[in-house]
Amino acid sequence: LARKQILREKILSISKKNLKNTPKSSKELAERYERDKILSDLLKELRGYECQICGFSFLKADGNPYVEVHHLERLADGGLNIASNMIVLCANCHK
């Protein structure tokens, strides 16, 4: 119980301090590569919405399965949106 009280006090103290301070910000320029959503969706369906590593898939709140598609060679490194460069993974394996 004492540890939780110490944590609450620290949280309150930091929160009070942060009330007076505007968060610092920085600007960044990012490059984003477009994925082929149609190809990704077809691969997910072909693989039964299951991870090709562990066979698992998460269920979303609506009851539908959730898996992700990973590019084996990153698009930023010249990889392409082609089936042989893509694998269906659960969120755990993808992370």
C-alpha distance (Angstrom), angle and dihedral (degrees) to the residues before:
residue distance angle dihedral
L1 . . .
A2 3.80 . .
R3 3.81 91.9 .
K4 3.81 91.7 52.8
Q5 3.81 90.3 49.9
I6 3.82 90.6 51.5
L7 3.82 89.8 49.8
R8 3.81 91.8 49.3
E9 3.81 91.1 50.4
K10 3.80 92.5 49.3
I11 3.79 91.3 47.8
L12 3.80 91.1 49.5
S13 3.81 91.9 47.5
I14 3.80 93.4 50.5
S15 3.79 91.6 44.9
K16 3.82 91.3 52.2
K17 3.81 90.6 49.6
N18 3.80 91.1 48.4
L19 3.81 91.1 52.9
K20 3.82 87.0 71.5
N21 3.79 97.2 43.0
T22 3.77 126.3 71.7
P23 3.80 108.9 -139.4
K24 3.79 114.5 -102.0
S25 3.76 115.4 -111.9
S26 3.74 137.0 -162.7
K27 3.77 133.3 -169.2
E28 3.76 121.1 -128.5
L29 3.75 133.6 -177.2
A30 3.78 113.2 -140.3
E31 3.76 131.9 -173.5
R32 3.79 116.6 -143.1
Y33 3.77 125.7 -165.9
E34 3.79 119.5 -146.7
R35 3.78 117.0 -121.2
D36 3.80 121.9 -147.6
K37 3.81 100.6 -112.7
I38 3.79 94.9 -173.0
L39 3.82 92.0 53.7
S40 3.81 90.7 45.3
D41 3.80 92.0 50.8
L42 3.81 91.8 48.6
L43 3.82 91.9 49.9
K44 3.82 90.8 49.5
E45 3.80 90.4 52.0
L46 3.83 92.9 45.4
R47 3.81 90.5 52.1
G48 3.81 91.7 48.6
Y49 3.81 92.6 -113.0
E50 3.82 88.5 -73.2
C51 3.79 130.9 127.5
Q52 3.80 111.9 -100.2
I53 3.82 89.1 -144.2
C54 3.81 105.3 46.0
G55 3.83 103.9 5.7
F56 3.81 93.6 -122.1
S57 3.78 131.1 127.1
F58 3.77 130.4 -178.4
L59 3.78 121.0 -125.7
K60 3.80 116.2 -129.5
A61 3.79 121.3 -138.1
D62 3.81 89.0 -94.3
G63 3.83 90.4 57.1
N64 3.80 95.8 -108.3
P65 3.81 119.7 127.7
Y66 3.80 120.2 -103.1
V67 3.79 121.6 -148.1
E68 3.79 132.7 149.0
V69 3.79 133.8 -139.2
H70 3.79 119.0 -127.9
H71 3.79 126.5 -161.4
L72 3.81 109.6 -134.5
E73 3.80 90.9 -152.6
R74 3.79 107.9 38.8
L75 3.79 115.8 -115.0
A76 3.81 87.4 -130.1
D77 3.81 88.2 60.1
G78 3.78 94.7 50.8
G79 3.80 98.5 -84.5
L80 3.78 116.7 151.1
N81 3.79 135.7 -133.7
I82 3.81 92.8 -110.7
A83 3.80 128.4 127.8
S84 3.81 94.1 -115.9
N85 3.82 88.8 59.0
M86 3.80 95.3 48.8
I87 3.81 133.4 77.0
V88 3.82 130.4 -176.5
L89 3.81 112.7 -124.4
C90 3.79 138.9 173.1
A91 3.80 114.0 -117.6
N92 3.82 91.4 -102.3
C93 3.80 95.5 55.1
H94 3.80 91.1 41.1
K95 3.80 91.1 54.8
